[in-house]
Amino acid sequence: MSKTGSAAKVKLNSFDDLFGTEQPQTGTEQVQEIALSELHEFKGHPFKVLDDEKMQETVESVREHGVLMPGIARPMKDGGYEIIAGHRRRHACELVGLTTMPMFIRDYTDDEAAIIMVDSVRP
C-alpha cells in the first residue's frame, strides 16, 4: 500500500501556527488580583449588601472554591478602584479573610458604570 495516497495531501499545522507565540496584544483584558483595601464602593450604590442567608451561601462558596467570577471596577482619580460589579463578592472575601479579589479593571464613564452595575445585579 502506498503512503502517497490522500493522507500525503494533509498538511498538519504546528501548535505555534494554530495558537501563535506572540504575547497578547495591547488592550487584551486580563483579570487582576486587587487588594480589598483598594476596592471602594460605587458612589450612590443603590443596593444594600446584607448579611443574610444568600450572603452566607456566597461566603461558603468563596471559602470552598474562591471567587469564581471576577468583579468589575474602574480606576479612581485619587487611587484605588471603584467597584461596579462585585460588592457582595468583596464582602464575602472580607468575611472569609481573603486580602485580594480577582477583578476586571475597565475605564467606564459614570453613565456606563451605572448601567453595568444595575445590569449585573442578580434578580
N, C-alpha and C positions, 0 to 999 in steps of 0.2 A: 504494500500500500504506500502510495507516495505522500510525502509531507508537504507537497506543493499544492494541495487542494485549496478549498475555500478558507481554511484556517490560516494559510500563509498570507491572506489578504487582510487579516485582522491586525490593526495597529493598537497596541496597548500603550496608554499614556502613563507616565510616571506619576508618583504622588505629587511631586513638585509641579508638574504640568496641570494636574487637576486642582490642587489647592493653593499653589503658589508658595513662594518662600519669602515674599516681601512682608515687611511689617505692616500692621493695619494703617490705612490711610488716615490722615488728619481728619478729625470730625467723627471718627468711629467711636461710638459711645461705649464706655466701659463702666462697670459697677465699681464704686469706690467704697472702702470702709471708712466711715466718718465717725469721729468721736461724738458720743452722745452730748457732751458738753458744748459741742459746736452746732448742734441742731436746735433751732428755736422755732416756737410755734408760729404759724402763719398769722399775720396781723388780722384781727377780726374773724378768726376761725369760728364759724357758726356752730360747730358740732362739739359736744362735750365728750371727753374721754372718761368713761365711767368704769369704776372697779366693780363690774357686775359679773354674772355668770359667763357671758361671752368673753369678757376680758380674761377671766380665769382660764378659759379654753385656749385663748391666744397665748397666755403665759406658759401653759403646759406644752403647747406646740413648739414655742420658741425654745423652751428648756430641752425638749426632746430632739428637735430637728434643726434648731437655729432659725434664722429669718429666711423663709423660703422665697419670698417676693421682695426685692429691694424697694425702698421708698423712693420718693422723688423730692428733690429740694432744689432751691436756687441760691446762688451766692448772694450774700448781703453786702451792702456797701462798706459797712464797718467791720467786716469779718464774720465768719461763721456762715451758717446756711439756714434759710427759712424753709421749713417743711411744707411741702404742697400736698403730698400724699404719704401716709405712714405714721400719723400721730399715735394710733393705737399700738402699732408695732414698736415704736420708740418707747412708749410707756411699758410695754411688755418686756423689752430689753432691760429697762431700768429695774423692774421688779425681779427679773432673773439674775441680775448682777452683771450683765454684759457692759462693756465700756464703748463698744463701737456698733455700728449698724450699717449694712450694705445700702448704698444709695446711688441713684442716678442723679447727677448734677446737671441741670439744664438752665439755660438763660430764658426765662419767660417774663413777659410783661405782667403787670398786675392783673389785667383782664384775663390773659391766657392762664395764669396761675389759678385765679379764682374759678374759672370754668373747669380746669383739670381737677382741682380739689373737690368740687361738688360732684363731678362725674365719677370720681374714684371712690366715693363713699358707698359702702355696701347697703343694699336695701334692707 
